[in-house]
Amino acid sequence: MIRWESSTNVENTHPYVIESPTELPPGSRVGYGSVDHLEKLWFVTTNYDERRPTPGHVYYLDSKMIRHSSIADLNPITGGFVWDVSRISGQTFPHTFYYADTPINQIVKYEFWPHVGVIRSRQGLFDLPEHGIYGSPGRIAIDSRGWIWAPLLGGGGVQEINPFTRSSGRFIPIPARQVGACTFGGPEWETLYVSTIRNDFIDPNRPAPPGDEGGRIYAIHGLEVEGMPLRGAPTRAYSVDKRVLDRVAAAINKAAWKTTSHERKQLRAKGNQGEGSSRA
């Protein structure tokens, strides 16, 4: 994971390995993360390994950067999430946590207790096929009204959703079949940024549709809605220097090597125990 202060020094980053009371499930990796209004980092794990499809989890980091599980047993392929908190009084609990359950084409919601890191009471909210919407929801965004914007993997656009009436709004077409994520930004949070995926990344054996421009980021203007800034700060464009990525890759490889070595020692220990049992 990379941690840096982008407003002062983009190049002065500090990669670190997250400590945890327990290991991540085998085959899992961090798929998406976001920071809530209390500046607590939340992230979800995903697993594309068909040989051992372990469940996805939602975790958060406490003030000591220790990882804790908040939602377990999600589908192995996980989507994005958002909170509906800024429009609500700080004394009103629980807040709402929206999650895109990508494999079943649904947006679901949970009760969210941010101070104690509790997410519970899952409820189905919006089933895309039931509303005639094609595609799977990816990394969703939320605006200042509390409406959800869902990028559609395989659907070629972004769908506006009213979670209070459970109805669909505008559909924003994007010239790419695989629309993976969206987020609000800009000086007044008035621009919806949409990222897309190259079709051959999703399915190497399937040719891209004619005119498909996957692999680009689009800026959607004129929606007449604003995003929900969690900490009241304007957004800022930034990029990560290649040297930073090289250092992070080296740190990740070192951590992975240590983990693999530990797993090998455990396997050897189990094998030796088994040999001792057979000789007895």
N, C-alpha and C positions, 0 to 999 in steps of 0.2 A: 504494500500500500504506500502511496506517496502522500506526504503532508508538507504543505508549504504555504507561505504568506504571499499571495499573488500581488497584493497591493504594494509591497515593498521590494521584494527580490525574488523574481520567478526562478532564477537559477540556483538559489541557495535552498535546496530541498533536503529533506531528511527522510529517506526511506526507512521503514521499520517493519518488523514482523509483529502481528497482533498476538498478544499472549492470551491464553484461554485455559480455564479449568479442564476443558475437554478438547479433543482434536476435532477438526471438521470431518464429517462423514467421508468415507473413501470415494474418490472421484469427483468431489465437490470443488467448486471454485467460486470466488466472489463475482456475481453477475451485475449488480447494480447497487448504488448507495446514494444516500441523501442525508441532509442535516435538518433536524426539526427546529422548532422555534426556541427550544431550550439549548440549542447548539450541541445536541447529542447526535452522534453519527449512527445511522441505521443502515444495514445492508442486507441483501438477500443472496443466498447461494443457489447455484444452478448446477445441473449435471447432465451432460450430453452423452455420457458413456452408456450405450445400450446394453453392455455386458453386465454392468452393475448400477442400475439407475436408482441411486439412493435419493431419499426425499429432499426437497428444498427446505430451507429454513430462513427465517428473518431474525437477525441478530442486532444488538446495539452494543456500543462501547461505553463503559462508564468513565468516570473522571480519571481513572488510573489506566485507561486504555485496555481494560480487560473485557473480553467478549462474553456476552450473555445471550441465551436463546429466548426469543419472545413468541415466535410462531414456529411450530414444528410440523412435519409430515405434510408439506405442500407437494404439489406435483414436481417431479424432478426438473422440468424446464420451467423456470419462473419468469414472471414479468416484473413490471415496475409498481411503485406505490406512491401515494401522496397523502397529506393530512389536510383536514378541513378544520383549522384552528383559529386563524387570524381574525375571522369575522365574529368569533364567539367570545364572550366574556371569559377572562381567565379564571373566574370562579365557577364556570359551568363545566361539569364533567359528567360522563366521559366525552371526549372529542371523537371524531370519526377518522378512521384509517381506511383508505380505499386501496385495494390491491387488484392488479390485473392478472387473472388466472389464465395464462396464455393457452395452455393445451385444451381447455374446455370452453374457450371463447366467451368468458364471462368477466364482468367487473363485480367484485364482492366487497363487502364492508365489514369492519370490526369496530368494537368499542376500543377506544385508545385512552390510556391513562399515562401521560408522558412522564410525570415526575417519578413514577415507580417502574417505568418500562414495561407496562402490562398491555397486551393486545389480546382481546378475547371476544367471544360471542360472534362467530362468523355468520353472516347472512348473505344470501344471494341478492344482488342488486339489479344487474342489467345483463341479460343474455343476448349477445349480438345476433345469432341466427334467428331468434324469435322476433327481432325487429327488422329482419331482412337485410342485415349488414354482413357482408362477406369479409372474412379476414379474422386474424387473431390479435387481441390487444397487446401492445408492447409496453414501453415505458411511458406511462401516462403523465399528464400535467393537470393542474387545477388553476382556475382563474379566481378573481376576487369575489365573484358571485357564489363560488363553491361548485361551479360546473366543471365537468371533467372533459379533457381532450385526449382521445385515445388514438394513437398511431396504429395502423392496421397492417400487420405482417401478412402479405399475400393479398391485401385489399386495395393497395394503390392510393391511399389517402389518410386523412385524419378525420375522426368522427367526434362531433360535439355531443355531449350527453348531459341531460339534466337529471342529477341523481335524486332530486326531491320529488319529481313527478315520474321518474323512471322512463323518460321519453328521449328520443333522439332529436338532435338539432341539425345544424349545418354539417354538410360533408365537404371537406376541403380536398380536392383532387391533387395528387402529387405525381409527377411523371416518373414514378418508380413503383414496381410491384411490391417490393419489400420496404415498408415504412416502419422503422424500428423504435424511434423515440421522438419525443417533443418536449419542449420546455419554454417558458416565457422568459424574455430578457429585454434588453434595451434600457435607455435612461428612465423610462416610466413603466417598464415591464409590459410594454404594449405590443411587442413583437413575438410571434410564436416561431421558434426555431425548430425545424424538423430534420432529423437525420434519417438517411436511407441506407440500405444495404445492397451491395451488388448481388444480383440474382445467383451468380455462380458460387457465391459463398454459402447460400442456403442449399442449393441443389446443383452440384457441379455437372451433373448429367443432363440438366434441363436447360435449353437455350433461353436467354432472356427475351421477353417480348420485344417486338420492334419499337424502337424509340425509348426503351427503358434506360433511365439515367440514375440507377441505383449507385450508391457510393458517394453521394453528394449531400451537403447540408443546405436546406432552403430556409429563407426568412419570409414569413407570412405577415403582411401588413394590412391595416385597415379592418381588423376584426371588431373594433370598437369594444374590446374588453381588455382588461389588464390582468397580469399574473398576480400571484400572491406572494410578495416578498416577505420571507419569514423573519428577517431581522432589520427590515427597513433600509437596507443598503442598496445603492444602485449597482447594476451589473457592470462588469469591466471585461473587455476583450483581453485574452492572454493566450500564450502558447507555451509549451514545455520544450526546452532546449534538448536536442538529441543527446547531449552529454548526460543530462539528467536521466533520460530513459535508459541509457546504457548503465548508469550506476544502479538504477532500480532493478534492471534485469539481472545484474550481477548479484544483488542482494537477494532477489527471489530465488535464483538458481542455487545460491549457497544455502538458503533455508530449506529448499526442496531436497538438496543433497543430504542435509542433516536428517530430515524426516525419513528419507529413503533408507539411510544407513541404520536409523533406529528400527525401522520396520524389518530390515534384514536380520538384525540381531534378535528381534523377537521371534521371527520365523525359525532361526537357527536354534534358539532356546527351546521352542516348542518341539522341534524335530528331535533334539537331544533327549527331551523328556519322553517322547514317544518311543525312542530306541531303548531307553532304560526300562520302560514298561514292558516291551516285548521280550527283552532278555530275562526279566524276572519271571 
